Amino acid sequence: MKATLDSYQDIIEHLHDGLYFVDRNRVITFWNHAAERISGYKAEEVVGRSCSDNILTHVDADGNQLCLGLCPLAATMDDGSPREADVYMHHKDGHRIPVAVRVSPMTDDQGRITGGIELFNDISNQAANELRVKELERMAYLDPLTRLANRNYITQELTARFQEHERYGVPFGVLFMDIDHFKRFNDTYGHDVGDQVLQLVANTFTTNARPFDLFGRWGGEEFLAVIRNVTPHDLRATGDRMRMLIEHSYLSHERTKLKVTISVGATLVLPDDDQDSLVKRADDLLYRSKADGRNRITMG
């Protein structure tokens, strides 16, 4: 039985993966329901616009802007070869989400390339994060603005990690993070936009963290992460990845891209540590990052 055009359209619209089409100029011509769900953008907001026009603006793991000459979709439209890549997509709310993309060329009856197709799926640990949020909410350990664990829960998590370290020797580390010049940002744009920035930073953490690590709001514009079973190299890499993703995230506000950065202090637990000494060392390292120019991570 031959499928009708409408049935193909229905299948495409109900794919679990995001799907969009672009023409030769990389103007978006189609955007399915999953693309709306994953990106936050409705079809009417993106169809007819360039994919690099403050919409997706993909970056790679090193923070390179892929729309500036490194775009897999553009390369595929140039040479006709399908490609796959893991990249970070800009979400409508401002943060970056990790997605796996697969791109293919679109051709006419003569085999000439007329555009491109990109299929993408969310590879964050969103389901695990949603379960964690529900549990924290039930126990009154949720920060209501950022939807992260609050300070009380972070201290309980640190207690559990110290016990695990003492009994089994499992290493862990902390990342102490602070939004740079946040007071100036609040004074310039107002507290409502400031709250959106806090949510952008928090969403970056939840969509890019391992499910067994904890990122929480310590207070104000300060965040603390407890990273389990980690080496010094991996702890630095985790903190630097979050720093990079926030640096390359932005809010669209009155036709302007608003951006912030974070400074990070990172340290692993030492034999004589308690909670106070561990957090104090991470805090001191954070302020060394501030003193050295901000938007950086300092290990110690």
C-alpha positions as CSV (number, residue, x, y, z in Angstrom):
1,M,0.0,0.0,0.0
2,K,1.5,3.3,-1.1
3,A,1.9,5.9,1.6
4,T,0.4,9.3,0.9
5,L,2.2,12.6,1.2
6,D,0.0,13.4,4.3
7,S,1.1,10.2,6.0
8,Y,4.8,11.0,5.3
9,Q,4.2,14.5,6.8
10,D,2.5,12.9,9.9
11,I,5.5,10.5,10.4
12,I,8.0,13.3,10.2
13,E,6.1,15.5,12.6
14,H,5.9,12.8,15.2
15,L,9.5,11.7,15.1
16,H,11.2,11.5,18.5
17,D,14.2,13.3,17.0
18,G,14.2,16.9,15.9
19,L,14.2,17.4,12.2
20,Y,14.6,20.5,10.0
21,F,15.3,21.3,6.3
22,V,17.2,24.2,4.9
23,D,17.6,25.6,1.4
24,R,21.0,26.4,-0.3
25,N,21.2,29.6,1.7
26,R,20.7,27.7,5.0
27,V,17.3,29.3,5.4
28,I,15.0,27.0,7.4
29,T,12.1,25.7,5.4
30,F,10.7,23.0,7.8
31,W,10.8,22.4,11.6
32,N,9.1,19.4,13.2
33,H,7.4,19.0,16.6
34,A,10.4,17.4,18.2
35,A,12.6,20.2,17.1
36,E,10.2,22.5,18.9
37,R,10.4,20.4,22.1
38,I,14.1,20.1,22.2
39,S,15.1,23.6,21.2
40,G,12.2,25.6,22.7
41,Y,11.5,27.4,19.4
42,K,8.1,27.0,17.7
43,A,8.1,26.4,13.9
44,E,6.7,29.9,13.2
45,E,9.6,31.4,15.0
46,V,12.3,29.8,12.9
47,V,10.9,28.9,9.4
48,G,12.0,31.5,6.9
49,R,15.1,32.5,9.0
50,S,18.7,31.4,8.7
51,C,19.7,28.7,11.2
52,S,22.6,31.0,12.3
53,D,20.4,34.0,12.9
54,N,20.4,33.9,16.8
55,I,18.6,30.5,16.7
56,L,20.8,27.4,16.8
57,T,24.3,28.9,16.6
58,H,25.9,25.5,17.3
59,V,29.3,25.4,19.1
60,D,31.6,22.4,19.4
61,A,33.3,21.0,22.6
62,D,36.0,23.6,22.3
63,G,33.6,26.5,22.0
64,N,34.2,27.1,18.3
65,Q,31.2,28.8,16.6
66,L,30.3,26.2,13.9
67,C,28.3,28.7,11.8
68,L,31.6,30.5,11.2
69,G,33.0,28.1,8.6
70,L,32.8,24.8,10.5
71,C,29.1,23.9,10.1
72,P,28.5,20.2,9.3
73,L,25.3,21.1,7.4
74,A,27.1,23.6,5.2
75,A,29.9,21.2,4.5
76,T,27.5,18.4,3.5
77,M,25.7,20.8,1.1
78,D,29.1,21.6,-0.4
79,D,30.3,18.1,-1.0
80,G,27.2,15.9,-0.7
81,S,28.7,13.7,2.0
82,P,26.5,12.9,5.1
83,R,28.0,13.8,8.4
84,E,27.5,13.1,12.1
85,A,28.7,15.2,15.1
86,D,28.0,15.9,18.7
87,V,27.5,19.7,19.2
88,Y,25.9,22.1,21.7
89,M,22.7,23.8,20.5
90,H,21.4,27.2,21.7
91,H,18.1,26.7,23.5
92,K,15.5,29.5,23.3
93,D,15.8,30.0,27.1
94,G,19.5,30.8,26.5
95,H,21.5,27.8,27.7
96,R,23.3,25.2,25.7
97,I,22.1,21.6,25.3
98,P,24.2,18.7,23.9
99,V,22.7,17.2,20.8
100,A,23.9,14.5,18.4
101,V,23.3,15.7,14.8
102,R,23.1,13.8,11.5
103,V,23.1,15.8,8.3
104,S,22.3,14.8,4.7
105,P,22.0,16.7,1.4
106,M,18.7,17.3,-0.3
107,T,18.8,16.8,-4.1
108,D,16.5,17.4,-7.1
109,D,15.7,14.9,-9.9
110,Q,19.0,15.6,-11.6
111,G,21.0,14.9,-8.4
112,R,21.8,18.6,-7.8
113,I,22.1,19.7,-4.2
114,T,19.2,22.0,-3.3
115,G,19.5,22.1,0.5
116,G,20.2,20.0,3.5
117,I,18.5,18.0,6.2
118,E,19.5,17.9,9.9
119,L,18.2,15.3,12.4
120,F,19.2,15.9,16.0
121,N,18.4,14.4,19.3
122,D,18.9,15.5,22.9
123,I,21.8,13.6,24.5
124,S,21.6,15.3,27.9
125,N,20.4,13.3,31.0
126,Q,17.1,15.2,31.0
127,A,15.0,12.3,32.3
128,A,17.3,11.7,35.3
129,N,17.3,15.4,36.0
130,E,13.5,15.6,36.0
131,L,13.3,12.8,38.5
132,R,15.9,14.5,40.7
133,V,13.9,17.8,40.6
134,K,10.7,16.0,41.7
135,E,12.5,14.3,44.6
136,L,14.1,17.6,45.7
137,E,10.8,19.4,45.5
138,R,9.1,16.7,47.6
139,M,11.7,17.0,50.3
140,A,11.8,20.8,50.2
141,Y,15.4,20.8,49.0
142,L,14.7,22.6,45.8
143,D,15.8,26.2,45.0
144,P,12.5,27.5,43.4
145,L,14.1,29.9,40.9
146,T,16.8,27.7,39.4
147,R,15.3,24.3,40.0
148,L,18.6,23.2,41.4
149,A,19.3,21.6,44.8
150,N,19.4,24.3,47.6
151,R,22.3,24.8,50.0
152,N,20.8,22.5,52.7
153,Y,20.7,19.6,50.3
154,I,24.3,20.4,49.0
155,T,25.6,20.1,52.6
156,Q,23.8,16.7,53.0
157,E,25.3,15.5,49.7
158,L,28.8,16.6,50.9
159,T,28.2,14.6,54.1
160,A,27.3,11.5,52.1
161,R,30.4,11.9,49.9
162,F,32.7,12.3,52.9
163,Q,31.3,9.1,54.3
164,E,31.7,7.3,51.0
165,H,35.3,8.5,50.8
166,E,36.2,7.4,54.3
167,R,34.6,3.9,53.9
168,Y,35.6,3.0,50.4
169,G,38.2,5.6,49.3
170,V,36.0,7.0,46.5
171,P,37.4,10.3,45.5
172,F,35.3,13.4,44.9
173,G,35.7,17.1,44.2
174,V,33.8,20.3,44.3
175,L,33.4,23.2,41.8
176,F,32.7,26.6,43.4
177,M,31.3,28.9,40.7
178,D,30.2,32.5,40.6
179,I,28.7,34.6,37.8
180,D,31.1,37.4,36.9
181,H,29.9,41.0,37.5
182,F,26.4,39.9,38.3
183,K,25.5,42.9,40.4
184,R,26.5,45.2,37.5
185,F,24.3,43.1,35.2
186,N,21.4,43.3,37.6
187,D,21.8,47.0,38.0
188,T,21.9,47.5,34.2
189,Y,19.1,45.2,33.1
190,G,16.9,44.7,36.2
191,H,16.2,41.8,38.5
192,D,13.8,40.0,36.1
193,V,16.6,39.7,33.5
194,G,19.0,38.8,36.3
195,D,16.7,35.9,37.3
196,Q,16.7,34.7,33.6
197,V,20.5,34.7,33.8
198,L,20.5,32.6,36.9
199,Q,18.1,30.1,35.2
200,L,20.3,30.1,32.1
201,V,23.4,29.1,34.2
202,A,21.4,26.5,36.1
203,N,19.9,25.0,32.9
204,T,23.5,24.7,31.5
205,F,24.4,22.6,34.5
206,T,21.4,20.3,34.5
207,T,21.6,19.6,30.7
208,N,25.3,18.9,30.6
209,A,26.0,17.1,33.9
210,R,26.4,13.4,34.6
211,P,23.3,12.1,36.4
212,F,25.2,11.1,39.6
213,D,26.9,14.5,40.0
214,L,25.1,17.3,41.9
215,F,24.9,21.0,40.9
216,G,23.2,23.3,43.3
217,R,22.7,26.9,44.2
218,W,24.9,27.9,47.1
219,G,23.4,31.4,47.4
220,G,22.8,34.5,45.3
221,E,24.8,34.1,42.1
222,E,27.1,31.3,43.6
223,F,26.8,27.6,42.7
224,L,28.5,24.6,44.0
225,A,28.9,21.2,42.3
226,V,29.8,17.9,44.0
227,I,31.5,15.7,41.4
228,R,31.8,12.0,42.3
229,N,34.6,9.5,41.5
230,V,36.7,12.0,39.6
231,T,40.4,12.6,38.8
232,P,42.0,16.0,38.9
233,H,42.0,16.1,35.1
234,D,38.3,15.2,34.8
235,L,37.3,17.7,37.5
236,R,39.1,20.5,35.6
237,A,37.5,19.3,32.3
238,T,34.0,19.3,33.8
239,G,34.4,22.8,35.3
240,D,36.0,24.2,32.1
241,R,33.2,22.7,29.9
242,M,30.6,24.4,32.0
243,R,32.5,27.6,31.9
244,M,32.9,27.4,28.1
245,L,29.2,26.6,27.6
246,I,28.0,29.5,29.7
247,E,30.5,31.8,27.9
248,H,28.9,30.8,24.6
249,S,25.2,31.0,25.8
250,Y,23.1,34.1,25.6
251,L,19.7,35.6,26.2
252,S,17.9,37.5,23.4
253,H,16.8,40.8,25.0
254,E,15.5,43.7,23.0
255,R,17.3,42.6,19.9
256,T,20.6,42.2,21.8
257,K,22.5,39.1,22.9
258,L,23.1,39.3,26.6
259,K,26.0,37.1,27.8
260,V,27.7,36.4,31.1
261,T,30.7,34.3,32.2
262,I,31.5,32.4,35.4
263,S,34.7,32.0,37.4
264,V,35.4,28.6,38.9
265,G,37.4,27.2,41.8
266,A,38.0,23.4,41.7
267,T,39.5,21.1,44.3
268,L,39.5,17.4,45.3
269,V,39.0,16.2,48.8
270,L,42.2,15.8,50.9
271,P,42.7,13.3,53.7
272,D,42.4,15.9,56.5
273,D,39.4,17.8,55.0
274,D,36.1,18.4,56.5
275,Q,33.2,20.2,54.8
276,D,34.3,23.7,55.9
277,S,37.9,23.3,54.8
278,L,36.9,21.8,51.4
279,V,34.4,24.5,50.6
280,K,36.7,27.2,51.9
281,R,39.6,26.0,49.6
282,A,37.3,26.0,46.6
283,D,36.0,29.4,47.5
284,D,39.6,30.8,47.8
285,L,40.4,29.2,44.4
286,L,37.3,30.9,42.9
287,Y,38.5,34.3,44.1
288,R,41.9,33.6,42.6
289,S,40.1,33.1,39.3
290,K,38.4,36.4,39.8
291,A,41.7,38.1,40.6
292,D,43.3,36.6,37.5
293,G,40.8,38.1,35.1
294,R,37.6,36.1,35.6
295,N,36.0,33.6,33.1
296,R,38.5,30.9,34.1
297,I,39.0,27.9,36.3
298,T,41.7,27.6,39.0
299,M,42.6,24.2,40.5
300,G,44.2,23.5,43.8
